[in-house]
Amino acid sequence: MKILIFGAGALGQALGCLLAVDGHTVDLIIRKRFIKVIRENGLRVTGIFGNFTADPDRLQLFETLREPDEADYDCALITTKSYDTAEAVSAIGGLNNFSGPVVSMQNGCGNIEQVEQNFGSSRAFGGRVITGFEIRQPGTVDITVTADDVHVGSCIRGTIPPFAQRLADAVNRAGLPCKAVNDIYQDLFAKLLYNCALNPLGAILGVHYGALGDNPETRKIMEQVIDETFAVIHGLGGTTPWPDGKSYRKVFYEKLLPMTYNHRPSMLQDLEQGKPTEIEALAGYVAAQGNKLSIPTPACSLLAGLVRFREQTGRNEK
């Protein structure tokens, strides 16, 4: 396949490397600071799934979508931060010769809805990624932890279109475990539970995930966040693999948290670097939807407010 990856940070670079090594043609829309190094030395992926190196001639690197001469892509993968989704769908929508599927492989909720609004139901897909990627140095991405396979699915519930299976097979063959599912929203809501419980609180306190699970006080806060998020998901008419917060907490503490015990929240890394965070697609999303549905979300609202404060003070200090 000829694949466009828009917003190639750690996840996008890792996907691009793996797919290119497996023989696909990959174009990356990537920040300027990475381009020179990758053009000279190629792109490497290390970590729990093995070591891979894509030679420089296997990848096309661009700062913007205005640069590629041709746009005959088989699909476009959006791997930007959630606050850049609108920019990504606008840029992809401006391609003259592209009419293929568009896949949001981003954190949080509200992204696939923007893809569907801009490209229609038949072209809109989502990916749930619950794996840790870190840029160790320009040109090298380390896959650090994973809690489950990548899931890919259509925005139309109950079906697995041929493209979803094709993409899942390609990613899986390239070395990143992946499968197609018939309800990607269920997976996105499940990830929302996990991220809302861990990411904002870990970012505010400056600790890795395991530290939150080891302390009874932070466990109380996470459990309240889980209950609020469950209430909002049900209020939206969504489902998860678990019927209630009690059932999820058992899986959370016994399986999910131990598998990512040492992981530092991506939101914490953003705050440390003075960058915006994805809080509005996580706890901020739960609080906003709760407000619309008249569902109380005091813990999520508080966490979202504290992260916004850290964002603002961080930018002022920078």
Residue, then its C-alpha position, 0 to 999 in steps of 0.5 A: m500500500k501507499i500510506l500517508i502518516f500525518g503527524a509523525g511523532a513517536l507513534g507515527q514514526a514507529l508505524g512508518c518505519l515498520l510498514a516501510v521495512d515490510g515493503h509499503t510506500v510511506d510518506l510522513i508529515i513530520r516536524k522539521r527537526f527530525i527530517k535531516v537525521i532521518r534522511e541521512n540515517g534512516l528510521r529505527v524502531t527498538g523495544i519489546f517487539g524487536n529492532f527494525t531499520a528503514d533505510p532513508d530511501r524507503l521513506q518520503l518526509f515532508e513538513t506539510l501536505r503541500e509538498p508531495d507531488e502525488a497524492d494517490y494514497d491508499c489510506a491516510l493515518i492521523t497520528t497527531k495529538s488530539y488538539d490538531t485533529a481539525e488541522a489534519v482532516s482539513a489538510i487531508g481533505g485538501l488533497n486533490n487525488f485522494s479518496g481513500p480511507v482516513v484512520s484516526m489513531q489518536n488518544g482520547c474521544g471526539n477524533i473519529e467523529q471529526v473524521e466522519q464529519n469531513f470524509g463520510s461514514s464509508r471513509a472514516f475509521g479509528g484505531r485504538v493504540i494502548t502501547g507506549f512509544e518514546i523518541r529516544q533520539p531523532g531517528t530512533v523510537d523505542i516501543t516500551v510497553t503494551a497492554d493489548d493489540v492495536h485495534v482498527g475498525s470502521c465508524i459504522r458499528g457492527t461491521i469489519p469492512p475489507f479495508a479494516q482487515r487489510l490495514a490490520d493485517a498489514v500492521n500485524r505483519a509489519g511487527l506491531p500486533c493488530k486486529a480488526v474489530n466490529d466496534i471501535y467505539q467500545d475500544l476507544f471508550a475502554k481506552l478512555l477509562y484507562n487514560c482518564a484514570l492514569n494520565p491526568l493524575g500522573a501528570i499533575l503529581g509527576v509520577h509513573y503509573g505504578a506509583l498511583g496504584d501503590n497509594p491508597e489515596t490516589r487509588k480513591i481518586m482513580e476509582q472516582v474518575i473511573d465511575e464518572t467516566f463509566a456514567v458518561i459513557h453509558g449516558l452517551g449510549g456507549t458500551t465497554p467490555w465491562p458492565d460497570g466500574k467495579s468489574y473494570r477496576k478488577v481488570f485495571y488493577e490486576k492486568l492493565l496497570p501492572m503491564t504499564y507499571n513503569h510508564r510515565p504519562s505522555m501528558l506529564q512529558d508534554l507538561e515538562q516540555g511546555k507543550p499543550t496536552e490532550i486533556e480536552a480529549l480525556a478528562g476534559y471530554v468526560a467533564a464536558q459531556g457530563n455537563k451536557l448530560s447533567i451527569p456529575t463529574p467532580a473528579c474529572s472536572l478538577l483534574a482537567g482544571l489542574v492540568r489546564f493550570r499547569e499548561q498555562t503556567g508552563r507556557n508562561e514560564k517558557 
